[in-house]
Amino acid sequence: MKYTKKELIAMCKERNIKGYSGKNKKEIIDLLKTHNISIINKKEQISKQKYSCNKKENKSLVNSKKESLLKDPTNTGHEDLKIKNNKKNNGKNEVRNIELIIDHLNQITPLGKKLIKKLEEEFGIILNYSENRKGNRNSHYDFKIVDTNNKEYQVEHKGSYKNKRIATQDKPWKSGVQFLNGGAEKFSICKIYAKLWFDTYIESMYLSNLYNIESQIPTFNNWFKSDCCCQGDPKTAFSKELKSTFRNRNKNGPKSLIDLRENINILFLEEYKNDESIQRKFKEELDIIVKDVLKEKHLWLQINGDLSSEDVSFQWYKQMSYNKITNIKISYKTDINIIVETDKFNFNAILRWGKGAGFSNLRIDSK
């Protein structure tokens, strides 16, 4: 039995979805789908308000969903469920995992029911529906949930493909990647590190002579802005040629200038530890940025395990916050390692190159 246009409009009103006026039935269905609301037959419809469902129908729905995803992931926009689990695919895996979590919550699968029940038990939040975030990489959360009072909560997801036990004292980001990707332009110590690298290896002609680089050496400001601060591959002709030449010569070896890091690490630590003004400024910058990022994450959801199999461990967390940073410790191994102590909890950060040491994307990541 299909829904009438009037019933579809009622669904929009219940979820406070705008833009249905003047649309035909098919257009309203498409509108609902953009808000991650699946339109199924009335007999299979599950009430999100009451969280009750017929066991047989629910099992059939879940199995059908899994079978559809495994046969043709494009049916729901998911990536292949068998994406290889490595750093190169972290972004794809994260997108896939977020979509699966939203499906579990909206379809009220067995895992979805557990997540919903725990959310209500822990924080008194009664879920209405969930949806993907609307925004770009500057939005510091992964998806939204909306309660029955139409209050929105921004949720940060962290987790691991392996079903690791979650201890109650664990921080929500323990099993996941960083909660802050801080570009070089945000932190003064990144510019100090970059200047040491530039003076030692680039302006000195060391790299030009070693790899016969013909491109003109850029100014420091141009190199810092175009290469260190970019999120992807280098932009200057010098760094493009350097990266290409280095990798052509080292096809079976390191993919970047990792062996040159130690000298710069030593010089950087010496300058940092001997200058209290550098320490003070970094502490102030980090405090402002981390607090702003944490403020956007109203809830945290840590899930360990394969979300497509529902064999997972999970834990909801309330918003994380602190009053002040009490101490910062900096050391190095391969990269610059940072331990940040606050009055509520500690977290780690790392100053590193994101797209090949010495090539591009200098950054500070926190977790």
Secondary structure, DSSP 8 states (H G I E B T S, - for coil): ----HHHHHHHHHHTT----TT--HHHHHHHHHHTT-----GGG--BTTTTB--HHHHHHHHHHHHHHHHH-GGGTT---TT---SGGGHHHHHHHHHHHHHHHHHHT-HHHHHHHHHHHHHH---EEEEEE--S-TTS--SEEEEETT--EEEEEEEEESS-----TTS-TTTTSS-SEEEEGGG-HHHHHHHHHHIIIIITTSHHHHHHT--S----HHHHIIIIIS-SSS--SHHHHHHHHHHHHH-TTS-SS-GGGHHHHHHHHHHHHHT-HHHHHHHHHHHHHHHHHHHHH-SEEEEEEEETTTTEEEEEEEE----S-EEEEEEEESSSEEEEEEESS-EEEEEEEESSSTTTS-EEEEE-
